[in-house]
């Protein structure tokens, strides 16, 4: 792969924006960046690229409140998540990119619309729901880096303690990133040196966006910002669907 100046500049803006969102809201780096990145680079480049930044951000922030992680829930979801990730990597390597982008567009469109419209208190879920949420979450994690919403929906309905919930979600997503790194490396997705060079060039943008988002968190009303982000993602998801039908 070769990346020229006209590609790197918009990529830098996209990565900065995505991690500003992450620093501001605590989530959404991949689901914000992916519909924009795939307009410029292949999906099989965008997914491992974002993983480098996600792991760097996770290491920088640290696994705070590690002792608060609800280990039973993590151990319950882990095998299904890993099985889903295995299927997801296979789909990422073998499935036509146009089909994958259509699935990504439908997912972003549906999840963003649901997030804008949902009301009321989430209802508790039984432990048996770990199978579909873990399996599908693992698949979307491997294919697009966007499995976090599935883990969040499941754990939000399983854990009442807010500190334990936040720690468990963060830990699950970080450990899924480590698993993805091993799977992607085994599948050869990091064999292209130009991908690693691109990641090195854009890493300061991710860290700068993270810093900016943390600063803006104290200034901007987070609830309104999140609603605006979901509105933008509805447009991004719709664009992906229309382009790949």
PELIN-V264196 format. One record per helix or strand. SS is the DSSP state (helix for helix, strand for strand). FROM is the first residue (numbers start at 0). TO is the last residue. If there is no record, write none. Layout:
[[SS | FROM | TO] [SS | FROM | TO]]
This chain:
[[helix | 4 | 24] [helix | 28 | 36] [helix | 42 | 60] [helix | 65 | 67] [helix | 70 | 93] [helix | 96 | 116] [helix | 126 | 143] [helix | 147 | 155] [helix | 161 | 185] [helix | 192 | 216] [helix | 221 | 243]]
